[in-house]
Amino acid sequence: MGFASRSVSIIRYRVRGEMEGSFWDAVDSGIKKGAFRNTETAGDIVAAGWVAIEDFTDNAFAGASYHRANYAALALRIDSVKVPPRILEIHLKSETKKLLEQGDQKRLSSGQRRDLKERLRETLKSRIFPSIQVYDLMWDTLKETVYFGSLGVKARERFEDHFKKSFGLTLRPIVPYIRAEDLLKDESEKRALENLKPSSFVA
Amino acid sequence: MDFLDILREKAFLGREFLTWLWFKSDQLGGLIEIPGKRTIEVIFLDQMTLDLSDSESPQTVALKGEQSELREGMAALKEGKKIEEARIRIRPSDEDFTMVLKGTWFAFGSFRTPPVLPPQDAESEQDAEGAFLEKTYLIEQGMDAVDDLFEYFLKLRISDQWELQEVSGIRNWIENSGA
């Protein structure tokens, strides 16, 4: 559910770190660096990266379409494929049989079996439609805050990781204590915050 | 302070905030006046999760139903639990925002702002950008209201008034709730 939807879920992050050179040039090159493309590594994720917030098929961002006033508006698209375990099992059994008939082994070693399974999984992946997840984000560049449109742990981890890889910046969730650190300016108040212990509401 | 330590040692801050917020809302008929700032209406709706955060084995209670059933939440408070998340409606002005506010992460689930023209109905690119900025503005309005409430709580929380007044007020409220 994107930010344009009636109902959204949002977690806030503080952006930490410095970018080199002109800010919006660095944002632009970070977005292009992390733009949606096929992944080259094995695993469930077959393609991932930044796409336009209004069109998850647009990874070109013509005319810096992500730039809205002081915001960078983007979406993270993740395409993943999971080969159904029983489909994999069928192919594994039939390939194993073929291999054993061709050679003089009675059974495959555990290493051979693992390699075969991985090879089959990678081959079968291309025959399955991916599941496509799209998560919106808004980067308020004045407040150094990012709003991310999912509370799911996996989505958040992938987002934090991809943001770091693209822009070289770290995201820190604005949990209550961190919000409190922002709000309290006075040294004695900060100390009081640091020393807080839970209160008991039961008499 | 390391982030993982913050999560481990300071998660109680969000839970105490939500529990205090329910107390204030219940005591003040929903209208919470933030000194020197503004009055924000806060109503607890039909969904709440409570957690015994200081226990070695976490115990959670999830409540869903009519507002009156949230009284069961009082029984959980009596056991020492605090609110981990709650569905609330806030009115910082004459418009409504609803959300499931999460204590530990300070995150906003199922967050509904007052309506805007959706981008797919907008004719030009400029209209789409206008709709985006309007929606962003509304999202920030809702979050600012929650932040103002949190700041009010925080200033009390680190003051002497917390132990002297707020904690005893909350204890009495729980004690006399009849749950």
Boltz contact constraints between the chains, C-beta under 6 A:
constraints:
  - contact:
      token1: [A, 4]
      token2: [B, 118]
      max_distance: 6.0
  - contact:
      token1: [A, 4]
      token2: [B, 119]
      max_distance: 6.0
  - contact:
      token1: [A, 7]
      token2: [B, 110]
      max_distance: 6.0
  - contact:
      token1: [A, 7]
      token2: [B, 112]
      max_distance: 6.0
  - contact:
      token1: [A, 8]
      token2: [B, 111]
      max_distance: 6.0
  - contact:
      token1: [A, 9]
      token2: [B, 109]
      max_distance: 6.0
  - contact:
      token1: [A, 10]
      token2: [B, 108]
      max_distance: 6.0
  - contact:
      token1: [A, 10]
      token2: [B, 111]
      max_distance: 6.0
  - contact:
      token1: [A, 11]
      token2: [B, 105]
      max_distance: 6.0
  - contact:
      token1: [A, 11]
      token2: [B, 107]
      max_distance: 6.0
  - contact:
      token1: [A, 54]
      token2: [B, 119]
      max_distance: 6.0
  - contact:
      token1: [A, 68]
      token2: [B, 129]
      max_distance: 6.0
  - contact:
      token1: [A, 68]
      token2: [B, 132]
      max_distance: 6.0
  - contact:
      token1: [A, 151]
      token2: [B, 107]
      max_distance: 6.0
  - contact:
      token1: [A, 151]
      token2: [B, 109]
      max_distance: 6.0
  - contact:
      token1: [A, 175]
      token2: [B, 105]
      max_distance: 6.0
  - contact:
      token1: [A, 175]
      token2: [B, 106]
      max_distance: 6.0
  - contact:
      token1: [A, 176]
      token2: [B, 13]
      max_distance: 6.0
  - contact:
      token1: [A, 176]
      token2: [B, 14]
      max_distance: 6.0
  - contact:
      token1: [A, 176]
      token2: [B, 106]
      max_distance: 6.0
  - contact:
      token1: [A, 177]
      token2: [B, 6]
      max_distance: 6.0
  - contact:
      token1: [A, 177]
      token2: [B, 10]
      max_distance: 6.0
  - contact:
      token1: [A, 177]
      token2: [B, 13]
      max_distance: 6.0
  - contact:
      token1: [A, 180]
      token2: [B, 154]
      max_distance: 6.0
  - contact:
      token1: [A, 183]
      token2: [B, 151]
      max_distance: 6.0
  - contact:
      token1: [A, 189]
      token2: [B, 158]
      max_distance: 6.0
  - contact:
      token1: [A, 192]
      token2: [B, 158]
      max_distance: 6.0
  - contact:
      token1: [A, 193]
      token2: [B, 158]
      max_distance: 6.0
  - contact:
      token1: [A, 198]
      token2: [B, 12]
      max_distance: 6.0
  - contact:
      token1: [A, 198]
      token2: [B, 54]
      max_distance: 6.0
  - contact:
      token1: [A, 199]
      token2: [B, 167]
      max_distance: 6.0
  - contact:
      token1: [A, 201]
      token2: [B, 170]
      max_distance: 6.0
  - contact:
      token1: [A, 201]
      token2: [B, 171]
      max_distance: 6.0
  - contact:
      token1: [A, 201]
      token2: [B, 174]
      max_distance: 6.0
  - contact:
      token1: [A, 202]
      token2: [B, 80]
      max_distance: 6.0
  - contact:
      token1: [A, 203]
      token2: [B, 171]
      max_distance: 6.0
  - contact:
      token1: [A, 203]
      token2: [B, 175]
      max_distance: 6.0
